[in-house]
Amino acid sequence: MLKFLIQSENGEAIEQLIVPDSVQKARFVEVIKNLADLDAHSILHDIVSWLVWTGIKVCIALAIYYVGRWLLNRLLRMVDRIMTRRGTEVSLHTFLLTLIRTCGYIVLVVVIVSVLGVDSASFVAILASMGLAIGMALSGTLQNFAGGVMILVLRPYKVGDYIEAQGVKGTVQAIRLFTTTITTTDKQTIYIPNNSISTSIINNYSTSETRRCSWKVSVAYGDDYDNIRDAMLNILRRDKRVLDDPAMYVRIDALADSAVVLEARAWVLNADYWDVLDSVMEAFYKELPDHGAHFPFPQLDVHLSKED
């Protein structure tokens, strides 16, 4: 026999319940009978039905995947042709294709998960939670990402432009989602976070086809200004890269302490800016002394007095 101890709510023993052996045998026989009554054919039928239905859902999911991937590739090729025909900037072109591909695969995965019987609402909630956690952990990186998107959409500059931003001057080599790569004239490679550059003042020297060159030359007081001015204008006219419109000119910029500062201005094509700037300055230095120019340099006059 089995003995069971019956306790009160406060844990005190009240009495022992004795279960006879006959009751135990009857219950055991009932369990054996229930197991014997199980229909093996029905169980096998249920298992086969589940396997067939699962296989059908897997086949449907695979079909959706391959068809969806084919449609997505067709969409990407169509968008690529449209942007190529319209001359979309390379960085924006790549970014948009990557964004479309990523969003397309996310939608495709959600549809496949739903077909397989997983609750898509729970799946989307998990993705949203993961996105929130990642966003909080990478808030600074996401700011740079947002800055990169703004740069690619608004296009204040593009690859190949010569710009000045964040105290740096150079040619834009690449615009990525998080940084902009600039190469300076002395071949330094500088990476600027997009969040910083997108919220700062950007001076783009490449937006116009032409650019103004400016030279300042100091000559001594008493030098023949008209003769020197004509010589400077002749040097500018001699250079075929200097444009006639707007017209070039030379003027007195300042009367300094020990020199008269002359300024020459001329317009050139953007691509010729640095070459013209250097060659004309060299010509001024070599040829102006032949026209009566004297380049002053700092001097100190010392007067000695002899006391008796």
LUMZALO-617110 format. One line per 8 residues: number of its first residue (from 1); their letters; for each residue x, y, z of C-alpha. Coordinates in pm, 1 decimal, decimal comma. Layout:
LUMZALO-617110
NUM) a) X Y Z; ...;
***
This chain:
LUMZALO-617110
1) mlkfliqs) 0,0 0,0 0,0; 95,6 364,3 -48,2; 66,9 608,1 238,0; 10,0 979,5 176,9; 47,8 1237,6 455,0; -229,5 1495,3 449,4; -128,8 1827,1 598,4; -325,2 2129,2 701,9;
9) engeaieq) -270,3 2480,6 557,0; -31,8 2566,7 841,9; 179,4 2259,3 768,0; 62,0 2040,2 1061,2; 1,6 1671,4 995,3; -364,0 1571,1 1020,2; -389,0 1209,7 908,4; -239,1 953,5 673,9;
17) livpdsvq) -425,6 848,4 361,6; -372,1 482,9 274,9; -419,9 381,6 -91,2; -490,7 9,7 -125,9; -289,2 -205,4 -367,1; -603,5 -285,2 -564,7; -653,0 81,4 -652,6; -293,9 110,4 -762,8;
25) karfvevi) -327,4 -197,0 -983,8; -646,7 -63,8 -1135,6; -487,0 265,8 -1226,3; -183,0 94,1 -1374,5; -403,9 -130,0 -1586,1; -594,1 179,1 -1706,6; -270,9 348,1 -1819,9; -157,2 35,1 -2006,0;
33) knladlda) -495,4 8,7 -2172,2; -481,1 371,8 -2290,7; -138,9 314,2 -2442,2; -262,2 1,7 -2614,4; -559,8 186,5 -2757,8; -338,0 440,6 -2937,1; -383,2 423,4 -3312,7; -37,4 383,7 -3466,9;
41) hsilhdiv) -179,7 449,5 -3811,4; -329,4 780,4 -3698,1; -2,9 887,2 -3537,1; 192,1 800,1 -3850,4; -63,0 985,5 -4060,8; -26,1 1298,8 -3848,4; 353,4 1286,0 -3868,0; 351,1 1239,3 -4245,6;
49) swlvwtgi) 97,7 1522,1 -4285,5; 315,2 1755,6 -4077,7; 625,8 1665,0 -4276,5; 446,2 1715,9 -4609,1; 300,6 2051,1 -4505,0; 637,0 2165,1 -4368,1; 803,7 2061,1 -4690,9; 544,6 2251,7 -4894,0;
57) kvcialai) 603,8 2565,7 -4683,5; 981,1 2530,3 -4727,0; 941,1 2494,0 -5103,4; 713,6 2799,3 -5114,6; 966,4 2996,1 -4906,3; 1249,5 2895,6 -5143,3; 1040,2 2992,0 -5444,1; 960,6 3330,8 -5287,3;
65) yyvgrwll) 1330,1 3382,4 -5212,7; 1450,5 3311,7 -5567,5; 1166,3 3504,3 -5733,2; 1211,4 3796,5 -5491,0; 1586,4 3802,6 -5548,3; 1532,1 3800,5 -5926,5; 1284,6 4089,1 -5903,3; 1517,5 4281,9 -5672,1;
73) nrllrmvd) 1809,8 4238,2 -5914,6; 1589,6 4359,3 -6201,7; 1492,8 4664,7 -5995,2; 1856,9 4737,0 -5910,2; 1962,1 4712,9 -6275,8; 1679,3 4945,0 -6378,8; 1770,3 5202,9 -6111,7; 2137,5 5170,4 -6206,1;
81) rimtrrgt) 2061,0 5243,2 -6572,6; 1844,8 5543,7 -6483,8; 2109,7 5697,8 -6256,2; 2386,1 5625,9 -6508,6; 2184,5 5790,6 -6787,9; 2122,2 6097,4 -6570,6; 2486,2 6123,0 -6463,2; 2423,2 6072,7 -6092,2;
89) evslhtfl) 2729,2 6136,5 -5874,9; 2925,4 5815,6 -5807,1; 2893,2 5819,9 -5426,4; 2517,6 5887,4 -5435,6; 2479,4 5622,0 -5703,5; 2648,8 5356,3 -5488,6; 2467,5 5461,6 -5172,1; 2120,0 5441,4 -5329,2;
97) ltlirtcg) 2187,2 5098,4 -5478,6; 2311,1 4969,2 -5142,2; 2009,2 5114,5 -4961,1; 1761,1 4959,9 -5207,3; 1934,8 4621,3 -5189,1; 1936,9 4622,5 -4806,3; 1570,7 4723,5 -4773,6; 1469,5 4469,5 -5039,0;
105) yivlvvvi) 1636,5 4179,6 -4859,8; 1484,3 4282,6 -4524,7; 1133,0 4277,3 -4679,1; 1211,3 3943,8 -4844,7; 1322,6 3788,3 -4514,5; 1007,4 3911,2 -4336,3; 785,3 3757,6 -4607,2; 971,9 3424,2 -4594,3;
113) vsvlgvds) 949,6 3412,3 -4214,6; 573,5 3471,9 -4235,5; 532,2 3190,6 -4490,0; 721,7 2951,6 -4263,3; 467,6 3019,0 -3988,2; 671,8 3245,2 -3762,2; 483,1 3543,6 -3624,7; 610,5 3831,6 -3837,1;
121) asfvaila) 495,5 4089,0 -3579,7; 726,2 3935,0 -3320,5; 1006,9 3917,5 -3574,2; 967,0 4283,9 -3665,6; 951,7 4374,8 -3295,8; 1280,4 4192,2 -3240,0; 1439,1 4378,3 -3531,5; 1310,4 4709,3 -3395,8;
129) smglaigm) 1448,2 4633,5 -3050,0; 1784,5 4540,4 -3195,7; 1784,3 4858,1 -3403,0; 1705,8 5069,3 -3098,1; 1981,8 4908,8 -2892,6; 2235,9 4945,5 -3172,4; 2126,3 5304,0 -3231,3; 2178,2 5398,1 -2866,3;
137) alsgtlqn) 2519,7 5231,6 -2861,6; 2630,8 5393,7 -3186,8; 2467,1 5734,2 -3160,3; 2778,6 5920,5 -3277,6; 2827,3 5683,2 -3569,7; 2463,3 5724,7 -3669,9; 2507,4 6102,1 -3667,1; 2791,6 6059,5 -3913,8;
145) faggvmil) 2568,5 5829,3 -4119,6; 2292,5 6092,8 -4123,3; 2550,0 6355,4 -4223,0; 2668,9 6132,6 -4506,5; 2312,1 6089,4 -4631,0; 2259,1 6467,0 -4625,5; 2582,6 6524,6 -4818,1; 2493,0 6263,8 -5078,9;
153) vlrpykvg) 2140,7 6402,9 -5120,5; 2211,4 6778,6 -5107,2; 2552,0 6746,3 -5280,1; 2736,0 7055,7 -5151,8; 3044,3 6895,2 -5306,0; 3131,3 6586,4 -5506,5; 3432,3 6367,5 -5571,1; 3704,5 6570,0 -5743,9;
161) dyieaqgv) 3600,9 6909,1 -5601,9; 3855,1 7129,5 -5426,6; 3698,0 7241,0 -5099,2; 3781,1 7401,4 -4766,4; 3606,6 7266,8 -4455,7; 3696,4 7222,4 -4089,6; 4015,8 7421,9 -4148,4; 4133,8 7182,4 -4420,8;
169) kgtvqair) 4180,9 7250,4 -4792,6; 4205,7 6971,7 -5043,7; 4051,9 6762,7 -5320,5; 3765,9 6528,9 -5230,6; 3873,5 6173,1 -5302,8; 3575,7 5981,2 -5163,6; 3243,3 6041,2 -4992,0; 3154,4 5747,4 -4772,3;
177) lftttitt) 2859,2 5699,4 -4539,5; 3056,9 5799,6 -4231,0; 3358,4 6002,0 -4349,8; 3476,3 6224,2 -4633,3; 3830,8 6166,5 -4758,6; 4028,9 6474,5 -4865,9; 4376,9 6486,1 -5019,0; 4569,0 6808,6 -4959,0;
185) tdkqtiyi) 4808,7 6968,9 -5206,5; 5104,2 6812,7 -5022,6; 4943,3 6465,2 -5056,5; 4817,1 6426,7 -4701,6; 4504,1 6212,6 -4671,4; 4255,1 6351,1 -4419,6; 3934,4 6181,5 -4304,3; 3663,8 6419,1 -4181,1;
193) pnnsists) 3352,8 6281,3 -4001,7; 3043,9 6355,9 -4207,5; 2853,2 6491,3 -3907,3; 3118,6 6760,3 -3857,2; 3151,6 6857,7 -4222,0; 2775,9 6858,2 -4291,3; 2711,6 7111,8 -4013,0; 3007,2 7340,1 -4090,1;
201) iinnysts) 3081,7 7606,6 -4350,1; 3200,6 7449,2 -4676,2; 3391,8 7655,0 -4930,0; 3371,1 7476,9 -5265,6; 3621,1 7621,7 -5514,0; 3512,2 7391,6 -5796,7; 3150,9 7492,7 -5848,6; 3245,9 7766,1 -6099,3;
209) etrrcswk) 3429,3 7709,7 -6425,8; 3652,9 8012,2 -6363,6; 3851,2 8137,8 -6067,8; 4028,5 8464,0 -5989,3; 4403,0 8472,4 -5934,8; 4547,8 8746,3 -5717,3; 4910,4 8855,6 -5677,4; 5053,4 9116,2 -5440,8;
217) vsvaygdd) 5391,1 9272,4 -5515,7; 5571,9 9521,6 -5291,9; 5784,7 9790,1 -5458,4; 5985,6 10074,1 -5306,8; 5856,5 10425,0 -5262,6; 5969,8 10639,7 -5555,0; 5956,2 10359,5 -5816,5; 5776,3 10441,7 -6143,2;
225) ydnirdam) 5427,2 10305,2 -6072,9; 5295,5 10349,4 -6429,3; 5589,9 10166,3 -6584,5; 5567,9 9880,8 -6335,9; 5190,5 9858,9 -6380,5; 5223,9 9832,4 -6758,7; 5488,6 9562,3 -6722,1; 5263,0 9357,2 -6494,2;
233) lnilrrdk) 4971,1 9387,5 -6737,0; 5193,9 9279,0 -7026,4; 5302,0 8970,4 -6834,2; 4936,9 8880,1 -6774,2; 4837,2 8938,8 -7137,6; 5124,9 8724,1 -7256,2; 4987,9 8420,2 -7074,9; 4725,0 8261,7 -7300,4;
241) rvlddpam) 4554,9 8093,7 -7004,3; 4446,4 8430,9 -6863,6; 4091,6 8518,0 -6971,0; 4000,8 8851,7 -7129,2; 3658,4 8859,7 -6962,2; 3641,4 8960,3 -6681,2; 3920,8 9202,5 -6753,5; 4252,0 9187,3 -6566,8;
249) yvridala) 4379,9 9488,1 -6376,3; 4659,0 9615,2 -6152,0; 4606,5 9863,4 -5867,5; 4772,6 10000,2 -5555,4; 4650,0 9784,5 -5267,7; 4820,9 9957,0 -4972,9; 5082,4 10212,3 -4874,8; 5275,8 10010,2 -4621,9;
257) dsavvlea) 5547,5 10125,8 -4384,5; 5836,6 10053,8 -4619,2; 5673,2 9960,3 -4950,1; 5394,6 10030,6 -5195,2; 5185,1 9712,7 -5229,3; 5055,2 9650,0 -5582,3; 4785,5 9392,6 -5649,0; 4721,8 9223,8 -5984,9;
265) rawvlnad) 4401,0 9028,6 -6051,9; 4309,8 8804,9 -6343,4; 4056,8 8531,2 -6416,5; 4151,0 8184,0 -6537,1; 3983,6 7847,9 -6584,4; 3953,2 7651,1 -6264,0; 4184,3 7378,5 -6391,2; 4460,1 7634,8 -6469,5;
273) ywdvldsv) 4448,0 7818,6 -6135,3; 4758,1 7682,0 -5963,0; 4977,5 7674,6 -6274,5; 4897,1 8034,5 -6366,7; 4937,6 8150,8 -6006,2; 5289,3 8007,9 -5983,2; 5414,4 8099,5 -6332,0; 5297,5 8462,3 -6319,8;
281) meafykel) 5447,6 8518,0 -5973,5; 5779,3 8384,8 -6104,2; 5758,7 8617,4 -6405,8; 5691,6 8918,5 -6179,7; 6000,2 8841,7 -5972,8; 6227,7 8796,0 -6274,8; 6106,8 9075,3 -6505,7; 5983,6 9364,5 -6290,6;
289) pdhgahfp) 6335,4 9472,6 -6179,6; 6412,3 9538,6 -6547,2; 6127,0 9792,0 -6544,6; 6249,3 9985,5 -6245,4; 6092,0 9786,9 -5962,0; 6285,2 9752,8 -5636,6; 6160,7 9490,7 -5394,3; 6211,6 9633,2 -5044,6;
297) fpqldvhl) 6298,7 9425,9 -4743,0; 6282,6 9515,1 -4373,9; 6558,5 9758,2 -4276,2; 6664,6 9918,2 -3952,3; 6826,2 10262,2 -3961,8; 7057,0 10324,8 -3666,6; 7170,1 10684,5 -3598,1; 7471,9 10735,1 -3369,8;
305) sked) 7536,5 11065,2 -3205,4; 7869,9 11161,4 -3057,1; 7851,3 11337,2 -2727,0; 8119,0 11575,7 -2610,5;
***
